[in-house]
């Protein structure tokens, strides 16, 4: 893999997400050699993926080159590769480009879409975990509009303009709101030969309310915002089958739709090779101690969404969102230096900074520890927090400009079918 030999301890980080890059930054120019490995050469700001899907942002405004993250880190190297296996006994990993030894290994591989074993949904639905998948959704939405504008088949037009989003968490709620704004502001102007009332957005949630991980106040407000935008919200509703044309649920509800977007859950993305007992099967997450060491190992760690650290406050592990990953990455960097120097390690304690979700223009909900609010101010706070969390000054400027343009003009400027998406029949 052309990594220079060094007398410094080698830390290999698998994954360039929030946890991986924050660990790499903390270890910058310290007395270690760092190798960052990812199968993509960029970091994705996943909280804004839905805006790429709904034509609000271009993908390069939420992606940032990993080599640019580490360009000033003297002993840090990046390799574009997929890690296939971990050999803990020999302290080696096998990748798509070769074998690499390590002194310390950090697994920060995040999650993948969870279809809960449903093959029809996996085959025909649209996931949204990666930039290419978000672009696929954008292309399909716009292709549906184009086809609906020319078809003489009323039933086909209805199916093309029916958008079903499964999962009422932040991703599903935010995407439903964004597609509703396409219906309310873009369809009447760009597609004057279509009737906006013919387009329907359905949000299906298996639980009793949307945003189940947030407060009831946030759930009620979000549901009200969605309804005002024209989204049809169905709670206690599970999708049983989807053949690419018809959505069958656990209720009498059946929908004809050419587009089902799956935002109903994620599962861990582990790598083969470690002891079976170190992995919690039901969640596909590595069991870690308070120092993020994987159970059964002293020099192998797991961070972020792939790690399950059971504490009194979080018996089922920390929430699979950005903040735990960011905080764990930063602390592990300090702890690795302490470990190398033979000093005592510091236990991880999650600082919950609150949660938030946006539903659309001037509509958002925010849950803080002692305060909950919704509406325009919540939307402004949501924008500011997400803008500041983006990696790279250029990305912040581009996103800010796009948001200002969209707000003033009621427009979504990225309505481009760059790469047509072809559905499976």
ABEGO torsion letter per residue (X at the ends): XGBBBBABBBBBBBEABAAAAAAAAAABGBBBBBBBBBABABBBBAAAAAAAAAGABBAAAABBBAAAAAAABAABBBBBBBBABBBAAAGBBBBAAEBBBBABBBBBAEBBBBAGGBAAAAAABBBBABAAAAAAAAAAAAAAAAAAAABABAAAAAAAABBBBBEABAAAAAAAAAAAAAAAAAAAAABAABBAAABBBBBBBABABBGAABBAAAAAAAAAAAAAAGBBBBBGBBBABBAGABBBBABABBBBBABBBBAAEBBBBBBBGBBAAABBAAAGBBBBBAAGBBBGBAABBBBEAABBBBBAABAAEBBBBAAAAAAAAAAAAAAAAAAAAGBBBBBBBBBBAEBBBBAEBGBBBBBBAABBBBEAAAAAAAAAAAAAABBEAAAAAAAAAAAAAAAAAGBBAABBBABBBBBBX
